Amino acid sequence: ALREYQEAMKDLAKPDVESAVKRLERVVELAPQFADAWNNLGTIAYQTEQYDRAEKCFRAALEQDPKAYEPLVNLGGVLINTHKLDEALMYNEDAVLTRPNDALANSQLGLAFFVTGSFDLAVKYLEIARRIDPAHFSHPQLVLAEIHLRRGENSAAAEALEDFLQHHPDFPTAEKIRESIARLRE
C-alpha cells in the first residue's frame, strides 16, 4: 500500500490525476486505515467539484485518524460547498482551534459565518486570515468587501478590494474590481 501511495504521489506531480486516483483507490482497498490516501482522494474529488465524494473521503480519513488536520480543514471547506452549514461551522471551528494561525481555517470559518449571516464573526475570522496570509488563495478580502458593501460601508469595502489587488494584481477580474473601487470612492 505504501509503495502504491508513493507512486500515486509521483502521478500527481506529473500530473496524471487519473492514474493517481486509481492508485489511491487501490491503497485504501489494501489499507483502509491509510488516512493520507483518503485525504488525497478527497482533495482530488473537491478540485473536480465532486463534493459528495470529497466529503465521504475526508470523513473516511478522519475516521481512520481523528487527529489529522488536513482532512479536518478540508471537510470544513467541502461542507460549506454542500450547504451543510451547521457541520461546516463545527469542523471549521475545530480547525481554527487546532491551528489558530492557519489562514485557510480562519478564512473558511469566516466564510461559514458569512453564509449563515453572522457578519461580525465572519469579519473577525476573515481579518485574521488576511493578517496571516494576505495573498491566500481563498481571497478573504473579497468576502470582507461583500460584507462591507452589504453594511453600506463603502470606504471599508474599497480598502478590502485595494488590499486584494495589491496581492493579486493580475486577477482575471482586476479591471472590474478597480472600477468598483473607483465607484466606491466617489
N, C-alpha and C positions, 0 to 999 in steps of 0.2 A: 504494500500500500504506500509506503514511504517513497519507494522508487517511482511509482506511478505518479505520486503527488509532485515529485521533483520534475518529472517530465512534463506534467501539466503546467508547472510554473515556467518552464522553458517555452512551451507552446504559447503561453500568454505573452511572453516577452517578444515573440516573433512579429506580430501577433497572429496566432492561429487559434481563435476562440473556439471554433467547432471541435477541434482536436482536444483542446484543454477541457471542454465540458465533458466530452466522452471519458477522458482520463479521470476527471474529478468524480464523475458518476461511478466509475469503476472503484475509485478509492473508497467512497462511502459504502459501496456494496461490500468490499472486502473488510473495511474497518469503519462501521457506522459511528464509532466514537471519535472520529477524526474531525474535530470542530473546525479547524482551519479549512479543510476541504469543503465543508458545508458552507462556511462563510464565503469562500471564493465562488461557489456555485450561486449563492445568493447575490453576490456583487454583480456577477455576470447577468443574472436574471434582472436585477434592478436596472443595470445600464441598458438593457434591451427592452425596458418597460414591461417586463413580465412580473408585475408587482406581487401577484398572489404566490407565484413560485418563489420569488425572493423572500417573501415573508415566511414561507414554510422552511426554506433553507436556513434563514437566520434563526428561526425558532429551534430548528434541529441542532444548530451549532450551540445555542445556549443550553439546550437540554444536555448536551454532552459536556459542556464546560460553562457552568453558570457564572463563572467569574471572568469570562472572556470579554474584553472590551469591544473589539471590532464588531462582532455580531450584535452587541447591545446597542451601540450607536447606530449601526446600520438598520436594525429593526425599528428603532425610533424614527428614522427617516422614511422607511417604507410605509410605516403606519400613518404618517401624515398623508402620503400619496393615496392610500386606500381609504382615507377619511375615517379611520378608527382613532378618533381624536383623544378619547379618554386614555386609551392604551398608549398612544403616541406621547401624551404628556408624561405618563408614568415612566416609560422607558427613557425618554429624553431627560427627565429629572434625574433618574438613576445614572445616566451617562454623565451629566454635569456633576453630580455628587462624586462619581468615581474619578473623573478627570476635570476638575473645575477650570483648568487652563486650556481646554481643548476648544478651539474655535468652532469646529463642526458641531460639537454637542451643544454649545451655547447658542449657535445660530439656529439649529433645529428646534431647540426648546423655545427660542424666541418666535420662530415661525409657527410652532404649535400653539403658542399663546395668541399670536396674531389671528390665526384661523378660527380660534374659539372666541375671539373678540375681547380678550384680556390685554388691551393695548399697553397699559402701564408695565405689566410684566414682560410683554413682548419687547418693549423698548429696552428694559433693563438687560435682558439677555442678548439682544441684538447689539447693543452698545458694547457689552463685554466681548462678544465675538469680534466686533470691529476693532476694539483695542488690541486684542490678542493677535489678530491677523487681518489687517485692513484690505489685503488683496485676496482674501479667501474665496474659493470657488463658489461658495454658497451665496455670495453677494448680499451680506446683511444690510448694506446701505440702501438697496432698492426697497426692501421691506420697510426699513425705517422711513424712507421718503414717503412711501404709501401711507403709513400711519400718520405722519405729519400732515400730509395732504388731507386725509380724512378729518383731521382735527382743525383744519384751516390754518395750520402753522406753515405758511409758505416759505418763510425765511429758513426755517429748520429743514424743510424738505429740500430746498435748493442746496443747503450746506451738505446734506447727506448725498445728494446727487453729485455735487462737486467732488466730494471725497471719493465717491465711487469712480468717477472719471480720472481722478488723479492716479488711481491704481489700475485702471482698465481703460486707458485712452483709446485703444483700438477695438473696443467692444462693438459688435455689429450695429447696434442702435445708438452709438455715441453721438451722432449728429442730432438725432431726435431728442436725446437727453439734454444736449446743450441748448436746443431750442426751448425745451421745457424749463430749464434753469433761467433762461432769459425772460420767459413769461412770468415765472415765479418772482423774479427780482424786480419786475415793473411795478 
